[in-house]
């Protein structure tokens, strides 16, 4: 049984009470005050099938796919399947195949009705390709598609290559979602060079007035640890060192990757799992000079004995 309160629609005609019980099994609505059965032929507006688990409910659901920004029409259009078979799985006759082929061709033409839609189709496919190569989550793809749509609406794409804009959009989305991806990573999978991506990144931030917070050095530590084949204890102590640097206000104005690399280097020395400065600098994509500067700052300002 389930309590149901609705003052506007259902009120007990006997005692004027509006607190009712809805009995799904008997299809009745009962008053909790006097026990009067108000309705004994209640209609069930739910599906005619039963489900015993969430998986069954999802499989039997008749609704379509949710709206998504990663498709140019947001997933609202219907697509004719490429397989030439009917609803029972039987092959179509030659006459039907020709008819379906013509319908499929015209459907593809009508889905793309303007230059903006053609632009969106190409750009969103590029974003999806880069997301797949970088193994990024779906949320980053949705955020990238949203930023690119805003750029198209504000006519910021004209005169710029789609490849460089999509790379910049993806980098902005990664920064907003706190995903530790660098411009070097994006330039490897993007068809534009790092300089063009960085220039369009700054351009979009200014024009769209987007806010991007500085990356936390902690986010880069697991990446460095994995590439250097170090264990979880080294990662934990490295994170603690970075947090101690935050409390000592040694992070502001410095590159997060250099700070993370210095913390990992110090931890590897403390834990006797030594890695050379060159190896760590190459993995973190920073210079050895930067690594040494951050290393000296940590030694001067932070007491490392508390981490032993």
N, C-alpha and C positions, 0 to 999 in steps of 0.2 A: 504494500500500500504506500501511497505517496500523498503527502499533504499538498493541498492546492488552494491558494487564496487569490480571488479575483472579485473585487467589490463591484465592478462595472458589469460583468457578464452573468455570474452565477451567484444567487442568494437563495438561501433556504426559504421556501414559501410558507413554512409552518412557524419557525421561530425567528426568521430574518437574520440568521447567523451566516456569516460569510466565510467561515473556516470549514473547509470541506476536505473529504478524503477521496482520492481517486484510486479505485480498485481496478488495476489493469487486468487481473485474471478473470474477474466476473463482469467486466465492462460496466461498472456502476460508479456513480458519484453519490457519496453518502455524507450527510450532515453530522458533524462531530458533537453537536449540542443535543439534538433530539433523536438522532438515529434515523431520520427519514431518508429513504432512497429517492434521490431527486431525479436521477436518470439511470435507467437500467438497460439502455440500448446504446451505449456510448460507442461511437465509431473510432476505429483504430486507424489513424492517419499514417502510420509507419509502414515499412516495407512488409511484403507478404512472407518473406523468408526470415528464418531465425539464424542467429550467429552465436557461437559458443566461445569465440576468441576474437581478439582485435584483428588478426590476420584474415579471418573469414569475413569480417565486416569490411575491411579494405578491398578484398577481392570482389565482393558482391556489390559494392557501391556502384551506382549508376551515374554518378557525376563525372564530368570530364577532368582533365588535368588542370591544376591551378594556374592562375595568370602568372606569367613570368616576363621579366624585362629582357631576357636573353634572346627572345625571338622578336623579329621586327614587328609582327602583328600581335604580340603578347600572348600567342598561343590560342587566339580566338577562332582562327580559320579552320576549316575542315580540309583534310588532305586525302586525296584518292590514293589508295594503296597501289604500289607498283606491281604486286602479284596479280596475275590475270586469273583470279578464282572467285567463285561466288561465295555466298554466306555459308554454304555447306562444304566448302573446300573442293568443289568440282571445277575443273578447267572450263573456261568460257569458250564459246564457239568463235570461229574466225570473225563473223559479223560483229559479235559483241566485243571482241578484242579491239577491232578497229574503232568502234564507237567509244569505248573506254579510253583508248589512246587519245582520241580527239578531245574528249572531256578533260583528261588529265593535262593535256597541253594548254587548253584554254584556261584551266584553273590556275596553272602556274603563271600565266600571263596576267590574269586579273588580280592575283595576290600582290603583284608589284605594280603600283599605279603611278608612282612618282619617282623623281631622282633621289629624294630623301630616303625613300624606302630601299632603293637599290644601295645607297650608301650605308644604311643601317645593316642590311643583309651582309655585306662584305665586312664591315667593321665588327659586327657581333660574332661572325665566324672566326675572324682573326683573334678576338678576345678569347673565344672558346678554345682555339688551338693553343694559345699561349698558356691558358689556365691548365690545360691538359698536360702540356710539357713540363710545367713547373709543379704539377700535382698540388694545386691550390684548392681550397674548399669552395663549395657552391656559393657561399655568401659573398666571397670576393668577386665572383663572376656577376652576381646580381648588382653589387655596388658599382662595378665597372660599367655595366650596361646603363645604369641610372645616370652616372656622370657623363657618359658619352651622349646620351639622349639630351641632357641639359646643354651640352656643347652644341649639338645640332640645332636645338630650339633657339639658342642665342646666336646662331650663324657664326660660330667660331672655327668651323672646319674649313671654310673656303680659303684656298691658297696654301693649305698645308697637307702634307701626305697623311693618308689614313693610317698608315703603319706607325708613324711617329706619334700620332694622337692616341691611338689605341695603347701603345706602350706607356705613354704618360698617364693615361686614364687608369691603366692597370696598376701602375706604381702608386698613384693617389689612393686607390681602393685598398691596396696592401697596407699603406700607412694608416688609413682610417681603421682598418680591421686589426691593427697591431700584428701583422704577419711579417716576420723578419726576412724580407726580400729586398735585395739591393738593386741599384740601377744596372750594375754589371750583370746580374742574373737575368734581368728583363731584356737587356740588349743582346744576350746570347740567343734568345728565342724570338726576338722581334726582328722584323725586316728593316729596321732603322738603326742608326748608330746611337751610341750613348749620348753624344752631344745634342742631337736633335731631340731625343726623348727628354733630356733635362731642360732644354729650352721650352718645349711645349708644356712640360710639367709646371714650370714657373708661370707660364702664360695662362694656363687654365686656372691655377690657384688665384691669380689676380683677377681674372675676368669673371669667374664664377663665385668669387669670394668664399672659397672653401677653407676650412680650418683643419690643419694637419698638425697634430702634436708631435713633439720629438720622440723618436723611438727609444724604448727602454733598453739599455745594454743587456739586461737579463734575458731578453728574447733571443739574443744572438748566441748566448753561451751554449745551449744544447746543440746548436748547429756546429760550433767549433769543437765541442767535446766529441761528437759523433765522427767528424772527419779525422780527428787525431786518435781515435780508438781508445779513449779514456773512459774510466768507470763513473758510476753515478755519484760516488763520494766526492770525486774531484769536481763534478758539476755542482753539488750542493755547497761546497765550501767556496767555489768561485762566485756563486750567487750571493752568498753571505758577504763576501768581500765587496761586491758591487753595491749591496745595500748599505754597507758601512760607509762607502764612498758617497752615497747619496746623503746620508746623515751629516757627513763632514763637508758637504757642498763642494765636492771635487768634480762633479759631472757636468755642470752647466758650461756650455760653450765648447765642449769637446765631443769628438766623434764617438758614437756609441760602440762601434765595432772595435776601435782602439782600446776603449776601456774594458770591454769584454775579453779581448785578447790578452791584455795585461793581467787581468784577474785569473785567467786560465793558466798563464805562464807562472805566476807566483804560486798558485795552488799545486801545479805539477812539480815545482821545485820543493815545496814544503812536504808533499806526500811522497817524494822520491819516485815520481813517475815522469822523469824529466823529458821534456821535448825542447828542441832548440828554438831560439828566437826566430830563426829563419823559417822553420816549419810552421810555427804558429802565425807568423806574419803572412806567409803565403796562403794559409787557409783562411785567415780573416781578411785578406785583401787590403792590408795596411803595410806601411813601410816599417822596417826594423827600427828606424829612428823614432817613429811615433810610439811603437811598443815600448822602447826604453824610456821615453819621457813619461808615459803613463806609469810604468813600473817604478820609476824613481819617486813620483808623486805619492804613490801608494805607500812605499817604504817610509817616506818622510812624515806622512800625516796619520797613518793608521797603525795601530799596534797589532801585529800579526800573531802574537802569542795566544790571543783569545781564540784563534781558529785551530790551534793544535790539539 
